[in-house]
Amino acid sequence: MIGVIVATHGRFSEELLRSTSMVYGQLENVVGVTFEPGESVNGLVDKFKIALGTIDWSDGVIFLVDLFGGSPYNAASRIAAGYENMDIVSGVNLPMVVDVLVSRSTEKLEDLVKLAIRAGQDSMKSFRTLREIQTEEEL
């Protein structure tokens, strides 16, 4: 099973995982990492190393982070650069986390990364746009 690390600015990762457990159920082999005000990227790298020690990532690990180029992304990239079985996806949201958890035991890392990106993008909808499309289809 591929390990999952969700890392964000502030406590968003913890709350996102709480919400994920409401939708998905018990979370296994998943850890949240927070980047708090006043912490350094080096400190965040250390947090990631500790997190890696708490999960099984023998099949790989996917970092789901909030912002491309932000501190969680940069710290994860320092670690992932040294391993073939690690990757990072930015823009983490609830549908992305749920889809990754559902599929991580059957997908290879590179396919799981594609799935995470697609799930994040596919979850973005506009009520008005959908309503207009539905109205046009009814005509």
Salt bridges, closest charged atoms under 4 A:
GLU14 OE2 - ARG11 NH1 3.06
GLU15 OE1 - ARG18 NE 3.08
GLU36 OE2 - ARG11 NH1 3.82
GLU39 OE2 - LYS47 NZ 2.83
ASP66 OD2 - HIS9 ND1 2.87
GLU110 OE2 - LYS108 NZ 3.98
